[in-house]
Amino acid sequence: MDLQEILDNVLKGSKYLGTFPLADILVTSASRHLSALAVAKEGKRQYYLAFLNGEPEGAVYVDPEGALFGDSAVSHIREANQYVLCDVKPEIIDALVMG
C-alpha cells in the first residue's frame, strides 16, 4: 500500500467537516484546535495538509512522478483549491507526521 492509499484510507475512516478554501482551513483548524487532515485534488495531483491541535504539522504533495513532503510539498500548495477537511484522531496525525 502506497502513501496516497494510506492517506485516502485515513480520510475514508474520518468525520467529514466540510470543504473550504485554504485560508478558511487554517482559521478553522486553529480556532477549533483540530487534529485533522485536509486534501485537495486537481487532476492527478493531490495536496494533503495535516493539523495537530490546530497547528499545521505536515504537508504531502503527490503527482504521477512521486511524493514530496514538508517544505518541498508546501511550495506546491495552491490557495485557489478547495480542501476537504476531515477530523482525524491526534495519534493518527502524529504517526503520519512522524512517519
C-alpha positions as CSV (number, residue, x, y, z in Angstrom):
1,M,0.0,0.0,0.0
2,D,1.5,3.3,-1.0
3,L,1.3,6.6,0.9
4,Q,-1.6,8.0,-1.1
5,E,-3.7,4.9,-0.4
6,I,-2.9,5.2,3.3
7,L,-3.9,8.9,3.3
8,D,-7.1,8.1,1.4
9,N,-8.0,5.3,3.8
10,V,-7.4,7.7,6.8
11,L,-9.8,10.2,5.1
12,K,-12.4,7.5,4.4
13,G,-12.5,6.5,8.1
14,S,-12.7,10.1,9.3
15,K,-15.5,12.5,10.0
16,Y,-16.1,15.0,7.2
17,L,-16.1,18.6,8.5
18,G,-16.6,20.5,5.3
19,T,-15.0,21.8,2.1
20,F,-13.2,25.1,2.4
21,P,-10.6,27.4,0.7
22,L,-7.1,27.2,2.2
23,A,-7.4,30.4,4.3
24,D,-10.6,29.0,6.0
25,I,-8.9,25.7,6.7
26,L,-6.1,27.4,8.5
27,V,-8.5,29.6,10.6
28,T,-11.0,26.8,11.3
29,S,-8.2,24.4,12.4
30,A,-6.6,26.9,14.7
31,S,-9.8,28.2,16.2
32,R,-11.2,24.7,16.9
33,H,-7.8,23.2,17.8
34,L,-8.5,20.4,15.3
35,S,-6.4,17.3,14.7
36,A,-7.4,17.0,11.0
37,L,-6.3,16.1,7.5
38,A,-7.2,18.3,4.6
39,V,-7.0,17.2,1.0
40,A,-7.4,18.9,-2.4
41,K,-7.3,17.1,-5.7
42,E,-6.5,18.6,-9.0
43,G,-6.4,16.1,-11.9
44,K,-3.6,13.7,-10.9
45,R,-2.2,15.9,-8.2
46,Q,-3.2,15.7,-4.5
47,Y,-2.3,18.1,-1.8
48,Y,-2.6,16.9,1.8
49,L,-2.2,19.1,5.0
50,A,-2.0,17.6,8.5
51,F,-3.1,19.6,11.5
52,L,-2.4,18.6,15.1
53,N,-4.3,20.5,17.8
54,G,-4.9,23.3,15.3
55,E,-1.3,23.7,14.1
56,P,-0.2,22.8,10.6
57,E,2.3,20.0,11.2
58,G,2.9,18.4,7.8
59,A,2.2,18.5,4.1
60,V,2.4,16.0,1.3
61,Y,2.2,16.7,-2.4
62,V,1.6,13.7,-4.7
63,D,1.6,13.6,-8.5
64,P,2.4,10.9,-11.1
65,E,6.1,11.4,-10.6
66,G,6.0,10.7,-6.9
67,A,5.5,12.4,-3.5
68,L,7.1,15.4,-1.8
69,F,7.0,16.1,2.0
70,G,7.4,19.0,4.3
71,D,8.7,22.3,2.9
72,S,9.0,20.8,-0.6
73,A,5.3,19.9,-0.5
74,V,4.3,23.2,0.9
75,S,5.8,25.0,-2.1
76,H,3.2,23.2,-4.3
77,I,0.2,24.1,-2.2
78,R,-2.4,26.1,-4.1
79,E,-4.6,28.6,-2.4
80,A,-7.2,28.5,-5.1
81,N,-8.1,24.9,-4.4
82,Q,-11.0,23.8,-2.2
83,Y,-9.9,21.5,0.6
84,V,-11.9,18.7,2.1
85,L,-11.3,18.8,5.9
86,C,-11.7,15.6,8.0
87,D,-11.4,15.2,11.7
88,V,-8.7,12.6,12.5
89,K,-7.6,11.2,15.8
90,P,-4.5,13.0,17.1
91,E,-2.5,9.8,17.3
92,I,-3.0,9.1,13.6
93,I,-1.9,12.6,12.6
94,D,1.1,12.3,14.9
95,A,2.0,8.9,13.2
96,L,1.6,10.4,9.8
97,V,3.7,13.4,10.6
98,M,6.4,11.3,12.3
99,G,6.3,8.7,9.6
